[in-house]
Amino acid sequence: MNTLGPDTSPGYLKRSAEPVREHLSAATQLQTFLAGAGDLTLDQRRLLVDQALVLMEGNYVHLPLKIAMHAVNPVQRLRLIRRELERQTPETMGPEWVFHAQMAQVFHSVRDLHTNYRLPDPFAKKIAFLPFRVEEAADGPKPRFLVTRITEGFSAPGFERGVEITHWSGIPIEQAVELNAARFAGSNAAARRSRGVQSLTVRSLSAHLPPFEEWVTVSYTDTDGVARELREHWQVVENLPPMPAPSGDAALVMGVDDESEEIGRANVMLFAPHVVAQQQAVEAGQSPVAAGGEILSTMPQVFTARTVDTPSGTFGHLRIHTFSVQDAEAFVEEFLRLIGELPQNGLILDVRDNGGGLIWASEFALQALTPRRITPEPFQFINTPLNLRLCRAHASLRPWLESMEQAVELGAAFSAAVPLSPEDRANAIGQRYFGPVVLITNARCYSATDMFAAGFQDHRIGTVLGADDNTGAGGANVWAHADIINFFPIPDTPYRPLPNGAGMRVSIRRSLRVGDRAGTPLEDLGVVPDERHRMTRRDLLEGNADLLARAGALLKTQPVRELTVTDATRANGSLRLKLRTANVDRVDVYLDRRPRTSEDVSDGQVEVTVPGATGAQSVRVDGFAAGELVAGRTEQL
């Protein structure tokens, strides 16, 4: 249990939901927490600046882009901070919070949520929060900011779900959101706006300085139209622990916004304690209790699966909350199981607020949704002497090495573009869902989730329905400073361990899109949805009713395919296949990836005889409609 100081937590936390009550009861008010914060020495501050310079100058793949796009120079700003520290003594150095503010501003200036400064103890792993959540409804003539979640146990006169916030500590609410948005990194306007709303009530102290104010005064209109005010203190508590991190080479294949992941865990703790109870049951080897209408998942922090009724019909709805998992194969296995238990006539995949995670997990899952061969996104290093040393030091980086060594002669800015996901593993299973699919995104989809959405769109799997104008636009593989030290013991290394639990991360390899947009970077651009939906009051208060209705309407217009191998029998050197098909007019059959036969078919039961089957290990059946590949099935023999 977390202990942050004297017991100053308010009574509502002692009345919170049982699965998180003990944890939340350890919270303390912000001013009490800050009283014990801050013991970095002058030498430790200098070390932090020096290491930030190493990452920015030697590793940061987006540096030229950010300098040009945002008119910033983070390297020079760090040099100025270093010069200022050289003039200071332990007696004259400024307050620690000022130093952290300077460092955070440098990292935030590049508007890259992969590249950030992680505050040391006691800020590390802590969150500051208020006991409610605010979200934006955009279906009226002007934006409205509504309370959509309230922590169990909290109450105030007239304060309930659906009340509208008008002012935030005396500032008109939309202006307060814009002021917040300017403080928080985001690669595009939609991402910054989204972060501005989110940070009103919950903040990661690992990623940002604490709020300037010890409390907020919230002006709101209750559901009877009465104007009221609420004054509430910020509370600080240790966050729920993260998902176990991948090990080995997988640790170098991460694409994740740590802050989004931290905020996601905080929201679970504050507003979805049943997920905590489900995860506790899984860890104890017990059967978790499903929430109403949900299909139980072995990964309750990762997936929420259910059937939804819309005006256009009944469809499957699968929410993917994170790709931060240890094992990509286990992720894909659970993904396949859940989509197999959902209705097969249409699937709504929902990745809103997913901050990313293991890139392998996001790219390996795509194959289950399309008959097309998945082309994983390629990645590039920026060519620097230090990155070249890293590539020489680790076997998994050899595919980039030759191009980086040639850069000395060619003057190329970036290395060759090489996928992180092995193409054979990204296509090992093949299509498993044959109904139409809609993907729902928003501006808090980041990193590996950006890549999932880009792959979904680039492989023409289905319609991307956006609740915002872009995804978060995090187009890179990210490495933590500590991982670089652990994985790359290069001679005369410039990397030094950081003090007091501080951390830094950097975008190390940039990603490029494939298909019709091949070569286009994801960073700063993100994925522009095919269709746009503005979140409504009904969405925020009635379980995304209008959003899901829009997704259902899109699914209803698409055909439902079927291509099932019901039996495969060998006889006289041939393979007799029994197939069940729907909305397919031709099948091509491959044995061990070699073409063997092609036949016209009609809906229903079909038999196909495939010659030359002696010794064949696998069969693939491709289904076509009007000459277009629309379904594919791969089976082992």
VOSE-399151 format. One record per residue (C-alpha): x, y, z; residue in one letter. Coordinates in steps of 0.001 Angstrom, whole numbers, padded with zeros to 6 digits, always signed. Layout:
REM VOSE-399151
XYZA...
***
This chain:
REM VOSE-399151
+000000+000000+000000M+001241+003480-000853N+002186+005876+001952T+002683+009520+001037L+002542+011188+004402G-000099+012053+007014P-003613+010772+006421D-005164+013740+004629T-007346+011843+002182S-010969+013026+002105P-013794+010856+003337G-015113+009984-000106Y-011977+007924-000819L-012712+005810+002230K-016132+005136+000677R-014756+004284-002766S-015257+000910-004458A-013942-002021-002459E-011338-003262-005010P-009493+000101-004863V-010560+001477-001459R-007395+000635+000435E-005245+001982-002375H-007137+005262-002771L-007389+005813+000981S-003615+006327+000996A-003986+009499-001103A-002808+012810+000297T-003508+016407-000625Q-001167+018022-003117L+000305+020561-000711Q+001184+017817+001786T+002825+015740-000915F+004889+018661-002212L+006197+019504+001248A+008511+016468+001110G+009541+016757-002540A+012838+017875-003983G+016369+016730-003100D+018326+016706-006386L+021891+017946-005989T+023515+020369-008412L+025678+017588-009863D+022594+015434-010419Q+020881+018282-012275R+023928+018708-014504R+023965+014972-015193L+020319+015036-016261L+020964+017880-018700V+024048+016137-020122D+022134+012924-020705Q+019268+014809-022354A+021817+016309-024753L+023158+012842-025582V+019670+011626-026508L+018663+014725-028459M+021882+015089-030446E+022820+011452-030856G+019560+009486-031027N+016444+011583-031647Y+015066+010564-035027V+012602+013455-035419H+014985+016306-034532L+015176+017856-038048P+011412+017521-038496L+010596+019126-035142K+013025+022005-035625I+011395+022769-038977A+007759+022084-038090M+007565+023726-034667H+010401+026289-034952A+012173+024975-031842V+015771+024127-030964N+015794+021723-028002P+019552+021137-028213V+020348+024826-027822Q+017842+025183-024987R+019528+022325-023131L+022920+023920-023665R+021625+027150-022134L+020278+025273-019100I+023661+023556-018743R+025446+026903-018915R+023143+028298-016235E+023909+025324-013965L+027651+025886-014426E+027224+029333-012871R+025363+027986-009852Q+026600+026555-006585T+024737+024270-004173P+023930+027393-002156E+022692+029503-005071T+020923+026921-007223M+017265+027550-007821G+014281+025517-006549P+014054+021993-007886E+010619+022572-009377W+012070+025346-011561V+014700+022929-012906F+012074+020282-013635H+009921+022917-015343A+012816+023905-017604Q+013569+020296-018532M+009914+019463-019141A+009494+022541-021350Q+012404+021477-023546V+010974+018009-024091F+007423+019277-024549H+008607+021839-027107S+009101+019090-029716V+005472+017972-029266R+006415+014312-029253D+004867+012134-026549L+007533+009496-027175H+010327+011874-026269T+009923+012966-022700N+011520+013746-019399Y+010343+011553-016526R+010472+013254-013158L+012416+011515-010356P+011165+010402-006959D+008890+011283-005263P+006973+012233-008433F+007641+008942-010255A+004622+006577-010443K+002280+009145-008835K-000858+010739-010212I-002730+013863-009176A-006492+013614-009560F-009912+015069-008915L-012828+012666-008262P-014615+013140-011577F-014002+013110-015313R-014831+015825-017846V-015404+015156-021559E-016342+017323-024523E-019599+017048-026461A-019390+018615-029907A-022885+018055-031311D-024271+021539-030605G-023566+025038-031896P-020652+025262-029464K-018661+022735-027432P-020048+021613-024071R-017985+020110-021273F-019853+017535-019239L-019089+015507-016138V-019227+011915-017392T-017723+009864-014537R-017678+010328-010749I-015585+008304-008329T-017744+006052-006185E-018290+007597-002749G-018008+011234-003894F-021026+013530-003720S-021802+017232-003819A-025095+019171-004105P-026482+018804-007611G-023227+017286-008858F-023953+014227-010974E-023231+012734-014378R-024381+015108-017091G-023870+018424-015308V-022257+021036-017557E-019049+022801-016511I-019089+026546-017264T-015931+027852-015549H-012721+026353-014188W-011289+028332-011273S-012988+031415-012690G-011801+030875-016270I-014418+030107-018946P-014122+026364-019474I-013180+026390-023173E-010421+028913-022497Q-009193+026764-019595A-009032+023764-021939V-007002+025739-024479E-004594+026941-021775L-004152+023349-020643N-003671+022167-024220A-000800+024609-024697A+001033+023061-021722R+000828+019469-022875F+002601+017886-025823A+000565+016775-028804G+001617+016353-032413S-001453+018042-033907N-004274+020350-032881A-006726+017516-032227A-004246+015729-029952A-003463+018887-027994R-007150+019698-027525R-007856+016172-026312S-004985+016344-023797R-006237+019721-022622G-009603+018213-021660V-008135+015060-020133Q-005646+016931-017928S-008362+018986-016250L-008898+016227-013693T-006042+013711-013840V-002309+014167-014424R+000739+011973-014360S+003341+013441-012025L+005985+011320-013745S+005452+013247-016963A+004471+016712-015758H+004938+019042-012866L+002086+019004-010358P-000814+021400-010922P-000030+025001-010038F-003209+025267-007951E-003778+023295-004740E-007502+023168-005433W-009910+024028-008229V-013219+025822-008114T-015631+024239-010580V-018641+026259-011715S-021384+024079-013143Y-025038+024019-014073T-026896+021112-012539D-029538+019083-014344T-032268+021431-013041D-030492+024439-014568G-029253+025782-011203V-025792+027400-011228A-023526+025933-008525R-019883+025862-007472E-017661+023105-006117L-014231+023532-004560R-012109+020404-004615E-008490+019753-003620H-006105+017844-005853W-005182+014469-004372Q-001950+012531-005003V-001677+008747-004920V+000514+006044-006366E-000929+004728-009614N-001902+001147-010322L+001118-000874-011478P+001737-001109-015235P+001350-004261-017267M+004503-006432-017120P+006989-005171-019693A+008287-007321-022559P+011769-008762-022205S+014583-009519-024635G+014393-008037-028118D+010692-007270-027632A+011693-004529-025180A+013210-002671-028146L+009996-002949-030214V+007798-000677-028122M+005702+002180-029407G+003856+003652-026456V+002899+006939-024871D+003695+006236-021230D+001585+009143-020044E-001525+007831-021823S-000947+004416-020307E-000620+005968-016845E-003787+008014-017307I-005596+004901-018543G-004645+002998-015383R-005686+005963-013250A-009091+006084-014943N-009576+002372-014299V-008755+002891-010620M-011085+005894-010275L-013988+004971-012547F-013834+001252-013471A-012874-000615-010285P-014601-003774-011587H-011658-004129-014015V-009285-004108-011031V-011368-006854-009425A-011319-008875-012654Q-007528-008556-012942Q-007074-009523-009298Q-009158-012655-009936A-007091-013582-013002V-003836-013138-011063E-005206-015308-008259A-006137-018076-010687G-009859-017488-010180Q-012662-016834-012653S-013386-013108-012924P-016934-011811-012771V-018109-010284-016053A-019746-006881-016115A-023208-006752-017662G-023195-008025-021234G-019440-008538-021462E-017646-011645-022708I-015024-012556-020131L-011445-011972-021229S-008296-013491-019800T-006816-009997-020282M-009428-007669-018705P-007064-004679-018705Q-006494-005152-022434V-009866-006159-023940F-013549-005483-023356T-015788-007579-025623A-019574-007410-025893R-022503-007537-028282T-024209-004218-029059V-027645-003512-030468D-027853-000621-032925T-030662+000661-035187P-028869-001138-038054S-028578-004503-036314G-026663-006416-033651T-022867-006426-033964F-019731-007268-032041G-017896-004513-030168H-014301-005097-029101L-012497-002377-027183R-008693-002687-027222I-007510-000555-024307H-003777-001108-024744T-001157-002980-026741F+001196-002942-023724S+001542-006683-023261V+004455-009001-022618Q+003662-011554-025300D+002438-010661-028790A+001342-014231-029534E-000759-014400-026343A-002353-011082-027295F-003238-012332-030773V-004554-015622-029393E-006965-013807-027065E-007901-011384-029844F-008815-014322-032106L-010803-016034-029358R-012860-012936-028617L-013667-012044-032241I-014647-015688-032704G-017220-015434-029893E-018694-012164-031143L-021339-011939-033911P-019812-012695-037317Q-021978-010262-039311N-020011-007152-038343G-017334-006020-035887L-016764-002621-034296I-013118-002387-033230L-012658+000485-030786D-009127+001727-029984V-009976+005154-028544R-007600+006333-025796D-005196+003440-026528N-001675+004787-025954G+000046+001924-027786G+002516-000673-026549G+004203-003635-028209L+004388-002942-031959I+004411-006675-032720W+001031-007095-030989A-000572-004293-033003S+000760-005447-036373E+000317-009204-035862F-003404-008740-035094A-004208-007149-038475L-003900-010412-040427Q-007017-011823-038764A-009183-009164-040428L-008124-009273-044091T-007273-011720-046878P-004512-009396-048067R-000924-010073-047111R+000156-007725-044315I+003144-005501-045067T+004522-004295-041713P+005533-000659-041459E+009242+000006-042076P+011350+002055-039639F+014414+004289-039997Q+017165+005559-037720F+018552+009048-038163I+022172+008718-039247N+024443+009813-036411T+027770+008431-035172P+026140+007352-031915L+023284+005476-033611N+025844+003745-035815L+027693+002564-032686R+024423+001191-031264L+023667-000722-034463C+027138-002255-034433R+026590-003369-030819A+023361-005367-031117H+022608-008260-033482A+018925-007327-033906S+019971-003989-035473L+022183-005454-038194R+019555-004922-040960P+020079-001164-040601W+023871-001298-040303L+025003-001359-043936E+022929+001658-044940S+024188+003632-041931M+027794+002887-042773E+027166+003973-046375Q+025728+007261-045101A+029264+008503-044470V+029775+008455-048260E+026251+009257-049406L+025329+011918-046861G+021916+010306-046338A+019937+011728-043428A+018189+008444-042569F+019037+004773-042665S+017316+002191-044824A+013678+001540-043910A+013310-001933-042357V+010210-003455-040663P+010325-004222-036941L+007656-006927-037305S+008823-010057-039178P+006584-010384-042219E+006161-014140-041824D+004834-013717-038268R+002546-010897-039413A+000967-013381-041878N+001327-016720-040083A-002363-017131-039181I-004273-015363-041927G-007841-014115-041975Q-010164-015334-039241R-012977-012751-039271Y-014988-012497-042512F-017639-009933-041650G-017171-006199-042284P-015123-004250-039736V-015213-000600-038638V-012342+000868-036625L-013122+003709-034176I-010258+006102-033354T-009702+009399-031575N-006877+011856-030909A-005594+009846-027943R-004712+006856-030143C-000942+006915-030122Y+002153+005086-031279S+001515+001345-031798A-002188+002255-032003T-001400+004833-034706D+000393+001995-036516M-002569-000358-036059F-004936+002281-037484A-002540+003063-040344A-002203-000640-041179G-005981-001057-041028F-006421+001818-043488Q-003436+001023-045730D-004551-002603-046193H-008128-001464-046918R-009572-003637-044160I-012576-001420-043499G-013753+002073-042632T-011900+004187-040061V-014475+006173-038072L-012832+009002-036141G-014140+010798-033078A-011427+013403-033837D-009824+014779-036989D-006619+012748-036519N-005128+010065-034367T-002430+011199-031934G+000297+010988-034613A+003033+009108-032774G+005051+007555-035559G+008067+005990-033907A+009633+003194-031945N+010615+004514-028511V+013550+003528-026308W+013994+004422-022671A+017359+005747-021517H+017660+002845-019070A+017022+000317-021870D+019825+001781-023949I+022222+001325-021022I+021038-002247-020404N+021031-003431-024028F+024035-001591-025463F+027211-001919-023354P+029329-000050-025928I+032935+000933-025094P+033333+004454-023699D+029570+004772-023539T+028238+008312-023188P+025175+007042-021311Y+025145+007340-017510R+022527+006073-015012P+020053+008742-013979L+019548+009739-010333P+016579+009258-008012N+014426+007240-010409G+014439+009936-013098A+013969+008792-016670G+014081+009902-020285M+012736+008363-023470R+013383+009150-027089V+011880+008363-030485S+014674+006229-031912I+013244+004888-035203R+010562+006642-037255R+007802+004676-038963S+006613+005014-042556L+003270+003989-043983R+002703+001330-046652V+000231+000732-049473G-001132+003785-051267D+000591+006068-048732R+003933+004257-048830A+006784+006373-047477G+004561+008885-045652T+005634+009361-042014P+003075+008915-039251L+004670+011471-036928E+002711+014733-036643D+000266+013579-039347L-001400+010575-037764G-004274+008749-039427V-007065+010864-040900V-010331+008905-040559P-012434+007941-043560D-015559+009100-041721E-015882+011670-038907R-018261+011513-035933H-018618+014321-033417R-019221+012997-029923M-022680+013810-028600T-024192+014154-025170R-025809+010730-025713R-022388+009276-026498D-020863+010618-023298L-023749+009670-020996L-025436+006699-022709E-022622+004343-023608G-021580+005851-026978N-025101+005349-028334A-024779+007647-031367D-021202+006616-032134L-022117+002919-032176L-025221+003667-034241A-023007+005394-036813R-020620+002424-036837A-023552+000018-037217G-024891+001983-040185A-021491+001684-041891L-021372-002063-041240L-024874-002617-042589K-023837-001409-046053T-021041-004012-046352Q-021428-007671-047401P-020771-010506-044968V-018387-013059-046457R-017757-016652-045527E-014943-018968-046546L-014700-022022-044314T-012784-025251-044887V-015151-027856-043445T-013102-030888-044496D-009759-031692-046171A-009127-035279-047327T-006148-036668-049265R-006724-039296-051963A-004533-040499-054845N-002098-037614-054523G-004864-034994-054541S-006581-032996-051818L-010363-032874-051698R-011603-029729-049996L-015120-029127-048758K-015802-025417-048492L-018674-023280-047275R-018809-019902-048990T-020902-016736-049020A-020558-013703-051307N-017598-015329-053079V-017692-016247-056806D-014220-017767-057299R-011620-019578-055227V-007913-019991-055915D-006128-022739-053986V-002451-022790-053015Y-000496-025681-051483L+002593-024607-049553D+002164-021152-051177R+002242-022593-054711R-000840-022083-056955P-002665-025343-057768R-006191-024695-058998T-008873-022063-059527S-012635-022674-059709E-015806-020639-059967D-018151-021200-057015V-021564-020169-055734S-022789-019590-052194D-023187-022681-050029G-021319-025992-049923Q-018537-026419-052482V-016124-029265-053241E-012769-028599-054881V-010182-031209-055886T-006604-029963-055709V-003943-031962-057596P-000322-032352-056525G-001033-032587-052800A+001548-035255-051911T+003626-034014-048993G+001846-030639-048798A+001929-029061-045341Q-000540-026203-045736S-003399-025046-047913V-004536-021509-048596R-007856-020692-050246V-008375-017194-051642D-011931-016076-052335G-012796-013447-054947F-015853-011399-055826A-015956-009685-059238A-012192-010173-059513G-011349-008604-056129E-009734-010584-053323L-012303-010536-050486V-011589-013558-048265A-008735-015890-047419G-008329-018990-045316R-005070-020745-044396T-005067-024184-042772E-002316-026608-041805Q-002712-030131-043225L
***
